[in-house]
Amino acid sequence: MLGAVVLVSALALTATACDSGDTNADGQAGASATAGGDGKITIPDDIKDRLKEHGIDLDKWKNGAWKDWDKDDWLREAQDYINPIIEGLWDPDRMREAEDPERGVDDSDLSGDQGVTDPTPQAVDAKAVPTTYHANAPEAGKVFFDSPEGTMVCSATVVQDPAHPGKSNLVWTAGHCVHAGKDGGWYRNIAFVPSYNDSGMSSKEMETATKEQVAPYGVWWGDWVRTSDQWIAQGGQTGGDGASYDFAVIHVTPEAGGSGKSLEEMVGSALPVDFAAPAVPKVDSITATGYPAAEPFDGQKLYQCQDKPGRLSINADDPTMYRIGCTMTGGSSGGGWVAAGSDGKPALVSNTSIGPVSSGWLAGPRLGDVAKGVYDSVSDKFAGR
């Protein structure tokens, strides 16, 4: 609907969340795009044919067919992810007006015996990150996507890629920011904008901001995404269903071909991910970062909360989550939680998943083997490229 589609995602990855995924580039049924002399990216005919096998016609898709959310045609399985780039779709107005995906929990839902849960933490006021954001939180950014409810936004973090040291194109966010869970499928037009509104402009100033001001390091589309099988099977729009497995990894590519630099090279940093972080009682402090969009925030500025975590257990059969005091609201979902990792250095150890309807605290999954399986599967898929 807004320009030409210039790239399509790979379509073949049938491993479960704990598997390594396809690692042989020659054997993958993935997208192979080549840049022409005009800088545009050409899509091979066989990739277009593969899209049609999923019932997707590229021309119709870019002209608005992606707005059809008929459940019978909504792709939901891990291997079905597809996200053709629609160049120019994410303009400043569309990004500014994106809403937060509601993920509130009623405190009364947590009154039962779900396992080990510490007392509700005292609220910690979110503090505005000093501008420029890139100088103070270079890995942070926003994830934009379309859902049946409309245009949505989450927060996310650039993370390291073991297959491409210093040249990562991986982004960490929440599962509910890419997939609707048990009652739906993959969201569409998923894109990441690092250092969104880097100079911290006001909402009024944002109304006339240029795309370069809003997205100084470009728009990066998710050409492959994985979340946990548990989130796909259990995740819900509200409440705590699937929250212990509410994480996702996005592999991104620049919207219009870019400069040839990776995302990590563009922003100058990427966080390591620690899948063996200390148990909750041994963590002295966690810092959560995000762009809260629900009142009293407006989603245009970056905030952080720092607190010593406690434990939250939604379901006795699921891993215990981290919980911190924090007044950030919806829109901060998916934002990275950073603590001293097992080696004592700063690392991503979780992401914002849920909070109470009234705000005051946030909870995020403790990353373990399932999270590492999701992460490794995305890294391995692009290891030979």
N, C-alpha and C positions, 0 to 999 in steps of 0.2 A: 504493500500500500504506500510505501514511501521509499522509492528507489529500487534498485535491483538487488536480488539475492546474489551474494558473491562467494559464499562458502557454505558447505553443508557438513554436518557432523558425521563421524564414523557411526556405523550401524551395528557392528557385530561385537558383542561382548556378552557371553552367556554364563560367565563364572558367577558364583554366589559372592556375597559380600566378603567372605573369608578367603576366597580364591585369589590367585594372582592375576587372573585375566589373561587376555591375549598378549603375548610378549614377542612373538615373531612378526615383525613388520611385513615380511613378504607373504605371510599366511593370513593376514588380517583382511577382512572385507570392509575396509574403511575408506574414507574420503581421500582422494588424492587430487589436490587442486594445484594448478600452476598459474603463475602470474604472467600476464602478457606484457607487451611493450608499453601499454598505457597504464600499467600498475594494477589493473583490475584482475580479479581471480576468476579463472574459467572452471566451470564444473563439468567433469567428464559425463558423457551420456549415460554410462553404466550407473553412475551415482544417481542421476535423475530417475533412471529406471527403478533403482532400489527404493527410492522415495515413493514412487508410484505403487510399489508392492505394499507399502504401508497406507495406501489410499491417499497419498499426498501428491498433488500436482504443484510444482514449484510456482508456476505463473499464478495459479489460483491462490496459493498460499500467501504470496507476497501482496496480492490484491485483497486480502482480508479473510481468506478461508481459515486462517488460524483462529479466528474468532468463534468458530463452530466448536462448542464444547459438548456435543452429543456424547454421552457416556459410552456408547457402543464403539465410538471411534477414538476415544481418548486413550492414547498409549500409556500404559502404566507399568509394564514389566521392565526389569533392569536393562535388558538388551534392546528395548524399544525406544530409548531416548533419541530424540532428533530435534535440532534447533537451527534451522536455516537462518542465516544472517539476512536481515532486512535493513539495508544500509539507510541510516538517517532516522530510523524509527524512534530511537531514544534521543529526542531533541531536548533542550533545556526545559521546555514547558511540561513535557510528558514526565521527565524525571522529577521535576519539582512537585507535580501533582500526585505522584504515586503515594499510595496509602500503606499503612502497616498491616501485615496479616495478623489478625487477632489470635492470640495464643494464651489467653488468660485462664487462670485456675482459681476456682472459688476455694477459699481457705477451708471451708467446711468439708470439701472433698478430701482433705488430708487428715481428718480426725480419726480414721480407723487405724488398725494395727498393720501398717505397711512394711514394718521392718525397723531398721535403725534410722531414726530421725531426731535431730537435735532441735532444741527450742528455736522458734522463729527469730531470726536475727533482727537487731535494731536497724531501722532504715538508715542508709548512708546516702547523703545528698550527692547526686551526680555533679561532677565538676567539668566545666567547659575545657576542652583541650586548647591550649594556646595556638594561635595561628603563627606561621603557616602550619597546617596539619602535617604536610609532608616532612617538615623538619622535626616534628614531635611524635608522630605516629605514622611513619611512611608505609607501613604494611596495611593500614586500615582503608576501607572503602565501602561502597554500597553495592548490593546486588539488586537489580531490577528484574521484574518478570511479570507476565500476564497470567491471570487466573480467571476462572469463571466469574469471580466477584469484581474483577477489574484489574487495574494496573497497581502492582504491589512493589514494596521495597523492603529489603532486609540489610543487615550489615555483614561484613565478611573481612577476611584477612589473607594477605599473600603469604604462602608458606613455602618452605624449601622443597625441592624435588630431588631425591637421591639419585635419580637417573640423569639429571641435568644440573650438576652443582653450579651455582652462580647464575643459572639461566632458567629458573623455574617459571612455569606458566600455570601453577596450581594455586587455587583459592579455596579456603576453608570457610564453610558456613553451616547453617542448620539444615537438616533434612526437610523441615517444613517450608523452607525457602525455595526448594526445587521440585518437591513432589507432594501431592495432596494427601498421601497416606492411604489408609484402607478404603476410603470412599472415592478415590479419584486416581489421577495419573500424573505424568510429568507436566509441570508448568511450561509455558512457552515464552520465547523471546528472552531467555535468561542472559543477562549481561552484567559485567562487573565494571564499576567505575572507581579506580583508586583515587584517594585524596579528593573525594567529591567536595566541591565548594572550598577549595584549599585555603582561600583567604578569609573564610568565615563571614561572608556577606550576610546581611540581614535578609529576611523574607522579602521585604520590599525591593531591595537591591537585586535579589535573585530573579525578579519578574522581568528584568531587562538584561540579564547577564547573557554573555555569549557562551557558546558551547565550550570554547577554550577555557573560559573562566570556571564553568561548572565542572568540566572534565579535563583538567590540564594534562593528564597523562593518557587521555583517550578512552574510548569505550571498547571493552574486551568481551567478546561473545563466548558463551560456554559451548565448545564443540564436543565435549563429552562430560558427563556428570555421573557420579555414583553416590548413592546413599545406602543405608543398611537395608537388608532384606526385612529386618524387624520393623523399621519405620514404614516401609511399603505395606507390610501386612497389618500393622497395629496402629499406625499414627492417626491421630485425630485432629480436627481443626481447633477444638478447645479441650481443656482438661489436660491430664498428664499422660494420656495413652501414647506409648512409644517414646516418651521423653528421654529415657535412658539411652536410646539409640538414635537420638535426633541430631545427626551430623551428616555432612556431605562434603565431597571434594569435587571441585569444578576445574576442568582443564580449559583454558581460555585461549582465544586467538584475537588479534586486533581486528577491528571492524573493516578497515579498508586496506589491509595488507601491512600497514605500519612501516617502520624503519628497518625491520629485520631484527630488532632487539626483542628479547624476551620480556615478559612482564617484570620479572625481578630486576633485570637490567634497567628497565624504564624507571622504576620507582627507587631503585638503589638498595633494596633490602627485601628479605624474606625471613620469616620466623621458622625455626625448627619446631617439629611437633614431637612431644614427649608422650609416648604410650605407656610409660612406666613411672609416671609422676608419683610422688609420695602419697600415701593414704591421707585422707582429709585431716585427721588430727595432727599430722606432721607438716602441713602446709601453713606457713606463717602468714602469707598474704597472696591474694589474687587480684589482678587488675583487669576489669572488664571494660571493653571499648565498644562504642557503637553510636549510631545516629538515631536516637529515640524520636519517634514521629507522632505518637499519641500525646494528647494534652498532659502536661502543660508545655510540651516541646512541639516543634514544628517540622522536625526531620531534616532541617537544613544544616545543622551544626553537629560537630563531633563532641562526645562526652565520654568520661571515664568514671568508674567507681573502684575504690580499693577497699578490701575488707579481708579479714581472716575467715575462711570458709567453714561452714558447718556441713552436716550431712542431711540429705533428704532422700527418703525412700518412698517412691510412689507405689511400687509393687514389690513385695518381698522376694519375688522370683527374679527381679531385674537388678542390675548393678545399682548401688547407691550413687546418688548424684551429689555434686558440689552445690552449696547454696550460700549466697552472700547477701548482705544488706545493700540495696541499691534502688534509687528512685527512677532509674531509666525505664521507659515504657516501650510499647510495641514499636517496631522499626529497628530497635537495637538487637532484635533476634538475629542469631547467626554470628554476631560480633565475637571476636576472639577473647579468650580468657588467658592471661599470661601470668606465669609464676616461675619460680626457680625450679628448673627441671631436675631430673635425677642426677645430672652432672653439676648442679648448682647455677647454671646459666639460664637466662630468660628463655622460656619456650612456651608455645601454645599448649595448654593442657585441657581446654574445654572451649565451649561456645555457649552463648546465651540460647536457652531453649524455652523456658517457661517463666512466668511470674504471676503474682496474684492479680485479680481484676483491679484491686485497689492500689497496686504498685507497692513498693517498699522493699521487695527482695527479688532476686533472680536466681534461677537454678540452671545448671548445665551438666551434661553427661560427663562422667569420668571416662577418659579414653583408654581403651584396652585392645584386646585382640580383634574384635569386630571392627573397631575404628581403624586399626592398622591394616586390616584386610581391604577396607574400602580405599584407603590412601594408597596402598601398594598396587591395587588393581589399576588405578588411574595412572600412577607413575609408570608402571610396567607397560601399559598399553602404548605409551608414547616414547618408550625408552630407545627405540631404534630410529627415531625421527629427528 
